[in-house]
Amino acid sequence: MRTSIATVSLSGTLTEKLTAAARAGFDGVEIFENDLIGSPLGPEEIRERVADLGLTIDLFQPMRDIEAVPADEFARNLRRAEHKFRLMRRLGADTVLVCSSVSPYAADDDALATDQLRRLADLAQESGVRVAYEALAWGRHVSTYEHAWRIVEAADHPALGICLDSFHILARGSDVTGIEAIPGDKIFFLQLADAPQMALDVLQWSRHHRCFPGQGDLDVTGLVRAAVRAGYDGPLSLEVFNDVFRQADAGRTAIDARRSLTLLQESAGLTAPPAPVVPTGFAFVEIATADTARIAPLLTALGFSRTARHSGKPVDLWEQGEARILLNTDTGSHRTEPALTAVGLESPDPAGASARAESLLAPVLPRRRAPGDAPLDAVAAPDGTEFFFCVTERTERSGDSARPGDAGRAGWTGDFAPAPHTPDPFGITRIDHVALTQPWHHFDEATLFHRGVLGLRPHASVDLADPYGLLRSRAASNEDGTVRIALGVGASPTEDPARGGRPQHVALVTDDLVTTVRRARAAGARLLPVPANYYDDLAARHTFAPGELETYRELGILYDRDEKGEFRHCYTVTTGRVFFELVERSGGYDGYGARNAPVRLAAQHALAE
């Protein structure tokens, strides 16, 4: 289906918004009246600009407080409408949005509303314009799509139809199956927005917290399916009021928006982009550092060994069990502190994963590669982290291709020449999860990226208490938990990673945390100190075996449990912009120790002071 976006969803001037929408691949736009009023371009110039960009103007919006008003007020409304219809002809727009009235003059009189909307439609028809009537969730008397449809049906005018807005419908908890009873040719327009579930006044919820489909909690997919079953064949259009989007770069917001519509059409069964390829494990994490002396001693103290060096790049491979860390010193002069810059994901179909990413507008990154190097594909996440799609270990060892599209793909470890080393592992077996701090204004974009592009399942969002404000965190994982990525964001723009904000971290699994920690400490690893008050609280909340709590207190180990199992973990101090977490999971514990996050954050702040 055709795609469209309301200019109110993007930041910048009208010209900038139109350019961003076109570059992201939208077919059309809704022009918000305020954007037009504030533009230095005349209607004919805007019409020409839109056409030059390959767009259409699918809707002009909004006209407010039209119906069910006293006669003198309605006469003024018709005069206003006549001016707007002339303007629309100049713009080249043929459909106008009319919102249900919130005017204090509006009467609770469906017959009057029907009559006045019919007369408005008469005027519109004379101008070659259609009227799409929309029920605002906070409308004075008309607040549901069912009520709006009754009025439109009673008016029985060819130039009057209904506009369905997913937010207004789903925020009220309306049953979308009733949409299927509306004739498709009377659904003039479909506006789409998602939103997180929030206990807010619906007007404030709408004006500040809408997001793109797939980024919130509303069943936008079900609504689209119902509209299509009714026979709707117009554009899928995004109308999102969001404080963050209105401040962010219009270009990347438009791409995020277009990605959301591709995923929405996929979930509704309307299109079939390349299927998601769910990663099966972590191949590696990469830390960029101009000076390995900052980070190599810590890896040694955690039991890692430098096992190989890349044949053509200044990249070292450090290993312990199945946990692999690359140290890359080819950083340029702009990066002096160690930072987590890339994640390798084991994939059963790297070519398919790359095709999926490209179809969803993920930036495919150019790679400097020697003729014999493995042809790894990489895409950039919203925070700049590079994700590589790697042949799985099983495939690499067997030398067989997991899928026909991967024929000839060598395993990435074949690019490394073995280095002399004496393994002395401390019990670390693999990477448990990677925690990536997101720029504050790209958190929803990151959630959609990890779900749609990488094929991971997002978990519930949680708030974490930091000494300087609340942090949001949302994890995404594959079904068996062999790939877990925790996304976090601070409350302030100063927490942006690009501005030197919060560090990223890598969590490493051990089956015996106490032994691993003792060995790491003896080898010189600096672990994050934990306040004694934490263990006093822990004693009040849980019962431990004799000596167990004292061991945790001695070693700085944090503890959590749920109905499925137990979680023990501790942290290294931060080096540059990276720290490590050592974790031991038992039973079916599937979380990340969120209860302990405030303690960790406070301890990190104390060390930084």
C-alpha positions in Angstrom: 0.0 0.0 0.0 1.1 3.6 -0.5 2.8 5.3 2.5 2.4 8.8 3.8 3.5 10.9 6.7 2.1 14.0 8.3 4.5 16.9 8.4 3.7 17.4 12.0 5.6 14.2 12.7 9.0 15.7 11.7 11.1 18.6 12.8 12.3 21.5 10.7 10.8 23.8 8.0 8.2 22.5 5.6 10.8 22.2 2.9 13.1 20.2 5.2 10.2 17.9 6.1 9.2 17.3 2.5 12.8 16.5 1.6 13.2 14.1 4.5 10.0 12.3 3.6 11.0 11.8 0.0 14.5 10.6 0.8 13.0 8.0 3.2 10.9 6.6 0.4 7.4 7.9 1.4 4.9 8.2 -1.4 3.0 11.2 0.0 2.5 13.6 2.9 -0.2 15.1 5.0 0.4 18.9 5.2 -0.3 20.2 8.6 -1.8 23.7 8.4 0.7 25.3 10.8 3.6 24.1 8.6 1.9 25.7 5.6 1.2 29.0 7.4 4.8 29.3 8.5 6.3 28.5 5.1 7.7 31.3 2.9 6.7 29.3 -0.1 3.3 30.0 -1.8 0.9 27.1 -2.3 1.8 26.7 -6.0 5.5 26.6 -5.1 4.8 23.9 -2.5 2.8 22.0 -5.0 5.7 22.1 -7.4 8.2 21.2 -4.8 6.2 18.2 -3.7 5.9 17.0 -7.3 9.6 17.5 -7.9 10.3 15.2 -4.9 8.0 12.5 -6.3 5.4 13.0 -3.5 1.7 13.6 -3.5 -0.3 15.7 -0.9 -2.7 13.1 0.4 -4.3 15.2 3.1 -4.6 18.8 4.3 -5.2 19.0 8.0 -6.9 19.9 10.2 -10.2 21.9 10.2 -11.6 22.1 13.7 -14.9 22.9 15.5 -17.1 22.8 12.4 -20.2 20.8 13.2 -23.2 21.0 15.6 -22.7 24.7 16.3 -25.2 27.7 16.2 -26.2 29.0 12.8 -24.1 32.1 12.9 -21.1 30.2 14.0 -21.6 27.6 11.2 -21.9 30.4 8.7 -18.5 31.6 9.8 -17.2 28.0 9.5 -18.4 27.7 5.9 -16.7 31.0 5.0 -13.5 29.6 6.6 -13.9 26.3 4.7 -14.5 28.1 1.4 -11.1 29.8 1.8 -9.4 26.6 2.7 -10.9 24.7 -0.2 -9.6 27.3 -2.6 -6.2 27.0 -0.9 -6.3 23.2 -1.4 -6.9 23.5 -5.1 -3.8 25.7 -5.3 -1.9 23.0 -3.3 -3.2 20.1 -5.3 -4.7 18.4 -2.3 -8.2 16.8 -2.6 -8.9 15.6 1.0 -9.3 17.6 4.1 -9.4 16.3 7.7 -12.2 17.6 9.9 -11.9 16.8 13.6 -14.9 16.3 15.8 -15.7 19.5 17.6 -14.3 20.4 21.0 -16.0 23.8 20.9 -18.0 24.9 23.9 -20.7 26.0 21.5 -21.1 22.5 20.0 -24.5 20.9 20.8 -25.1 17.2 21.6 -27.2 16.9 18.5 -26.4 14.3 15.9 -29.1 15.6 13.6 -27.6 19.0 13.6 -24.0 17.6 13.2 -25.3 15.5 10.2 -26.9 18.4 8.5 -24.0 20.8 8.9 -21.5 18.2 7.7 -23.7 17.5 4.7 -23.7 21.2 3.8 -19.9 21.3 4.3 -19.6 18.4 1.9 -21.8 20.2 -0.6 -19.3 23.1 -0.6 -16.3 20.7 -0.7 -17.8 18.8 -3.7 -18.1 22.0 -5.6 -14.4 22.6 -5.1 -13.4 19.0 -6.0 -12.6 18.2 -2.3 -13.5 15.3 0.0 -14.1 15.7 3.7 -12.7 13.0 6.1 -14.4 13.3 9.4 -12.4 12.1 12.4 -13.5 11.4 16.0 -11.1 12.9 18.5 -10.7 10.8 21.6 -11.5 13.9 23.6 -14.2 15.2 21.3 -16.9 17.2 23.1 -19.8 15.0 21.9 -18.3 12.7 19.3 -15.3 10.8 20.6 -15.5 7.3 19.0 -15.2 6.2 15.4 -18.5 4.3 15.8 -20.3 7.6 16.6 -18.5 9.5 13.8 -19.5 6.8 11.3 -23.2 7.0 12.3 -23.1 10.7 11.5 -21.3 10.2 8.2 -23.6 7.3 7.2 -26.7 9.5 8.0 -25.4 12.4 6.0 -25.1 10.0 3.0 -22.9 12.4 0.9 -20.3 11.2 -1.7 -17.9 13.9 -0.6 -18.1 13.0 3.1 -16.3 10.0 4.6 -14.5 9.0 7.7 -10.9 9.2 8.8 -9.8 6.4 11.2 -7.0 7.4 13.5 -5.4 4.4 15.4 -4.5 6.5 18.4 -7.9 7.9 19.0 -9.5 4.5 18.5 -7.1 2.3 20.5 -6.4 4.8 23.3 -10.1 4.5 24.2 -10.0 0.7 24.0 -12.5 0.6 21.2 -13.2 -2.7 19.4 -11.7 -2.4 16.0 -13.7 -5.3 14.5 -16.6 -2.8 14.0 -14.4 -1.1 11.3 -15.1 -4.1 9.0 -18.7 -3.0 8.8 -17.8 0.3 7.3 -17.8 0.3 3.4 -14.2 0.6 2.3 -15.0 3.5 -0.1 -16.3 5.5 2.9 -13.0 5.2 4.7 -11.4 8.2 3.2 -8.1 8.1 5.2 -6.2 6.1 7.7 -3.9 7.8 10.2 -1.5 5.6 12.3 0.3 6.1 15.5 1.4 3.9 18.4 1.9 4.9 22.0 3.2 3.3 25.3 0.5 2.5 27.8 0.4 5.5 30.2 -2.0 6.6 33.0 -2.4 10.1 31.5 -5.2 12.4 30.3 -5.8 11.2 26.8 -5.1 14.7 25.3 -1.7 15.0 27.0 -1.0 11.3 26.1 -1.8 12.1 22.4 0.1 15.4 22.2 3.4 14.3 23.7 3.8 10.5 23.7 2.7 9.1 20.4 5.3 7.0 18.6 5.6 5.1 15.4 3.9 1.7 15.0 5.9 -1.0 16.7 7.4 1.3 19.3 4.5 1.3 21.7 1.9 -1.0 23.2 -1.2 -0.4 20.9 -2.5 -3.0 18.5 -2.0 -0.9 15.4 -1.6 -4.1 13.3 -5.1 -5.3 14.2 -6.6 -2.0 13.3 -4.9 -2.0 9.9 -6.1 -5.5 9.2 -9.7 -4.5 10.0 -9.5 -1.5 7.7 -8.1 -3.5 4.8 -10.8 -6.2 5.3 -13.3 -3.4 5.1 -11.9 -2.5 1.7 -9.7 0.4 2.4 -7.1 0.9 -0.2 -5.7 4.4 0.5 -2.4 5.3 2.0 -1.1 4.1 5.4 -0.2 7.5 6.9 1.7 8.3 10.1 0.5 11.2 12.3 2.7 11.3 15.3 2.8 14.0 17.9 6.0 13.5 19.9 8.2 16.0 21.7 11.4 14.1 20.9 10.6 13.6 17.2 9.9 17.3 16.9 13.5 18.0 18.1 15.4 15.2 16.3 16.9 15.2 12.9 14.1 15.0 10.3 16.0 12.7 8.0 16.7 9.9 10.4 13.2 10.3 12.0 11.7 9.9 8.5 13.8 6.7 8.0 12.7 5.4 11.4 9.1 6.2 10.4 9.4 4.4 7.0 10.9 1.4 8.7 8.0 1.2 11.1 5.5 1.2 8.2 7.4 -1.6 6.4 7.3 -3.7 9.6 3.6 -2.8 10.1 2.7 -4.0 6.6 4.7 -7.2 7.2 2.9 -7.9 10.5 -0.5 -7.1 8.8 0.3 -9.5 6.0 0.3 -6.8 3.3 3.9 -7.1 2.2 6.7 -9.6 2.5 10.2 -8.1 2.9 13.1 -10.5 3.4 12.2 -12.6 6.4 13.9 -11.9 9.8 16.9 -13.9 10.5 17.2 -14.3 14.3 20.8 -14.5 15.5 21.8 -17.6 17.4 24.7 -16.2 19.5 27.4 -13.7 20.0 30.4 -14.1 17.7 32.4 -11.3 19.3 32.4 -7.8 20.7 34.8 -5.2 19.5 36.5 -2.6 21.7 38.2 0.2 19.9 41.2 1.8 21.8 44.2 3.8 20.7 46.2 2.1 23.4 45.7 -1.5 24.4 47.6 -0.9 27.6 44.3 0.6 28.9 42.3 -2.5 28.5 44.6 -5.5 27.9 45.6 -5.9 31.6 42.0 -6.1 32.6 41.2 -8.8 30.0 44.3 -10.7 31.3 43.0 -10.3 34.9 39.7 -11.8 33.9 41.3 -14.9 32.4 41.3 -14.0 28.7 44.3 -14.8 26.5 45.4 -13.0 23.3 45.1 -15.9 20.9 45.4 -14.3 17.4 46.0 -11.2 15.4 44.2 -10.1 12.2 46.3 -10.7 9.1 45.9 -7.2 7.7 44.5 -4.9 10.5 45.7 -3.9 13.9 43.1 -6.0 15.6 43.8 -8.6 18.3 41.5 -11.5 19.3 41.2 -12.3 23.0 39.4 -15.5 24.0 38.1 -17.4 27.0 35.7 -20.3 26.4 33.3 -19.1 23.7 33.7 -15.5 24.7 35.6 -13.5 22.1 36.7 -9.9 22.4 38.4 -8.0 19.6 40.8 -5.1 20.5 41.0 -2.7 17.5 43.7 0.0 17.6 42.7 1.3 14.1 40.6 4.1 15.7 41.9 7.3 14.2 42.8 10.3 16.3 39.3 11.0 17.5 39.0 8.0 19.9 41.5 7.8 22.8 39.5 5.9 25.4 38.4 2.3 25.1 34.9 2.1 23.8 32.6 -0.7 22.7 32.0 -0.1 19.0 30.9 -3.3 17.3 29.1 -6.6 18.0 29.4 -9.7 15.9 26.2 -11.9 15.8 26.2 -15.5 14.8 23.6 -16.0 12.1 22.2 -19.0 10.3 21.9 -16.9 7.2 24.2 -13.8 7.1 23.2 -12.9 3.6 19.6 -13.1 4.5 20.2 -11.0 7.7 22.0 -8.4 5.6 19.1 -8.3 3.0 16.6 -7.9 5.8 18.6 -5.0 7.2 18.9 -3.3 3.9 15.2 -3.6 3.1 14.5 -1.8 6.4 16.8 1.1 5.6 19.5 0.1 8.1 22.8 1.8 7.0 25.0 -0.8 5.4 28.6 0.1 6.3 31.4 0.0 3.8 34.3 -2.2 4.9 38.0 -2.0 4.1 38.7 -5.7 3.2 41.7 -7.5 1.8 41.0 -10.0 -1.0 41.3 -13.0 1.4 39.2 -11.5 4.2 35.8 -13.0 5.2 33.1 -10.9 3.5 31.3 -9.8 6.7 28.3 -7.5 6.3 27.8 -4.8 8.8 25.0 -2.4 9.6 24.9 0.6 11.9 22.4 0.7 14.8 20.9 4.0 15.9 23.6 4.6 18.5 26.4 4.0 16.0 27.2 0.5 17.1 28.2 -1.7 14.2 26.5 -5.1 14.0 28.3 -7.8 11.9 26.4 -10.9 10.6 28.7 -13.9 11.0 28.6 -17.5 10.0 27.7 -19.6 13.0 30.4 -21.5 14.8 29.0 -24.8 13.7 29.0 -23.7 10.1 32.5 -22.3 10.3 33.9 -25.5 11.8 32.2 -27.7 9.2 33.2 -25.5 6.3 29.6 -25.9 5.0 27.3 -23.0 4.1 24.2 -22.8 6.3 22.2 -21.3 3.4 22.8 -21.2 -0.4 23.3 -17.4 -0.2 26.3 -17.9 2.1 28.2 -20.1 -0.3 31.9 -19.0 -0.3 31.6 -17.2 3.0 34.6 -18.0 5.2 34.4 -17.9 9.0 35.6 -14.6 10.3 38.2 -16.2 12.6 40.0 -17.4 9.4 41.2 -13.8 9.0 43.3 -14.1 12.2 46.7 -15.7 12.5 47.3 -17.6 15.8 49.5 -15.9 18.4 51.6 -17.8 21.0 49.7 -17.9 24.3 49.3 -20.0 27.4 45.6 -20.3 28.3 44.7 -19.8 31.9 40.9 -19.5 31.9 39.0 -18.4 35.0 35.7 -20.1 34.3 34.1 -17.6 31.9 32.3 -19.5 29.2 30.5 -17.1 26.9 29.0 -13.6 26.5 25.7 -13.3 28.4 24.6 -9.9 27.2 25.7 -6.6 25.9 24.4 -3.3 27.4 24.3 -0.3 25.0 23.5 3.2 26.1 21.3 5.0 23.6 21.2 8.7 22.7 18.2 10.0 24.7 16.2 11.0 21.6 16.8 7.7 19.7 15.6 5.2 22.3 12.3 4.2 20.5 14.2 4.0 17.2 16.7 1.7 18.8 13.9 -0.6 20.1 12.4 -0.8 16.7 15.8 -1.5 15.1 16.6 -4.4 17.4 13.2 -5.9 16.9 12.7 -5.4 13.2 16.2 -5.5 11.8 17.9 -7.9 14.1 14.9 -10.1 14.8 15.1 -9.9 18.6 12.1 -9.9 20.9 11.7 -6.8 23.0 10.9 -7.1 26.7 9.1 -4.7 29.0 10.6 -1.3 29.6 11.8 -0.6 33.2 12.8 2.5 35.0 16.1 2.4 37.0 16.9 4.9 39.7 20.2 6.7 39.2 21.5 9.3 41.7 21.0 12.0 39.1 17.6 10.9 37.6 15.7 8.0 36.2 17.0 5.8 33.5 14.9 3.8 31.0 16.1 0.3 30.1 14.6 -2.2 27.7 16.1 -5.5 26.8 15.7 -7.5 23.6 16.7 -11.2 23.1 16.2 -14.2 21.0 14.0 -17.0 22.3 16.6 -19.1 24.1 18.5 -16.1 25.6 21.8 -16.8 23.7 21.6 -13.3 22.4 20.6 -10.6 24.9 21.0 -6.8 24.3 20.0 -4.4 27.0 19.2 -0.9 25.8 19.4 2.0 28.2 18.9 5.7 28.1 19.4 8.6 30.5 17.0 11.4 31.1 19.3 14.1 29.8 20.8 14.9 26.4 24.2 15.1 28.2 24.1 11.4 28.6 24.4 10.8 24.8 27.3 8.4 24.2 28.6 10.7 21.4 29.0 13.4 24.1 31.0 11.2 26.4 28.1 10.0 28.5 27.4 6.7 30.1 29.7 3.7 29.3 28.6 0.5 27.6 29.3 -2.9 29.1 29.7 -6.6 28.3 28.3 -9.3 30.6 30.3 -12.5 30.8 28.9 -15.9 32.0 30.6 -18.1 34.5 29.2 -21.2 36.2 31.0 -20.5 39.5 31.1 -16.7 40.1 32.8 -16.9 43.5 35.7 -18.8 42.1 36.0 -16.6 39.1 35.9 -13.5 41.2 38.5 -14.7 43.6 40.9 -15.6 40.7 40.2 -12.3 38.9 40.9 -10.3 42.1 44.1 -12.2 42.7 45.2 -11.5 39.1 44.7 -7.7 39.7 41.2 -7.0 38.4 39.7 -3.9 40.0 36.1 -4.7 40.9 33.4 -2.2 41.7 33.1 -1.7 45.5 29.6 -2.2 46.9 28.3 -0.3 49.9 27.9 -2.4 53.1 24.3 -1.0 53.4 23.4 -3.1 50.4 24.3 -6.4 52.2 22.4 -5.3 55.3 19.3 -4.9 53.0 20.0 -8.2 51.3 20.0 -10.0 54.7 16.6 -8.5 55.4 15.1 -9.6 52.1 16.6 -13.1 51.7 17.7 -16.1 53.7 21.2 -17.5 52.7 23.2 -20.5 53.6 25.8 -20.0 56.4 28.7 -17.9 55.2 27.1 -17.2 51.8 26.2 -13.5 52.4 29.6 -12.9 54.0 31.2 -14.2 50.8 29.2 -11.9 48.7 30.0 -8.9 51.0 33.8 -9.8 50.8 33.8 -10.1 47.0 31.3 -7.3 46.0 28.9 -9.8 44.5 25.3 -8.6 44.0 22.3 -11.0 44.3 18.8 -11.3 42.9 16.2 -14.0 42.6 12.8 -14.5 41.1 10.2 -17.4 41.0 12.4 -19.2 38.4 15.9 -19.0 39.7 18.9 -16.9 41.1 21.2 -14.3 39.7 24.7 -13.4 41.0 26.8 -10.7 39.4 29.5 -8.2 39.9 31.2 -5.5 37.9 34.7 -4.3 37.1 35.5 -0.6 37.4 35.1 1.4 34.2 38.0 1.7 31.8 37.5 4.5 29.4 33.9 3.9 28.3 33.8 0.2 29.0 33.2 -2.1 31.9 32.6 -5.8 32.3 30.0 -7.7 34.3 30.5 -11.2 35.5 27.2 -13.2 35.9 26.0 -16.5 37.1 22.5 -17.6 36.3 20.8 -20.6 38.0 17.5 -22.2 37.4 15.4 -20.3 34.9 16.3 -16.7 35.9 15.8 -14.6 32.8 16.4 -11.0 34.0 19.3 -8.7 34.4 19.4 -7.9 38.1 17.4 -4.6 37.6 16.8 -4.4 41.3 20.6 -3.9 41.8 21.1 -1.3 39.1 20.7 1.7 41.4 23.4 0.3 43.7 25.8 -0.2 40.7 25.0 3.2 39.3 25.6 4.9 42.7 28.9 3.1 43.1 30.1 4.1 39.6 29.2 7.7 40.3 31.1 7.5 43.7 34.3 6.3 41.9 34.0 9.0 39.3 33.9 11.8 41.8 
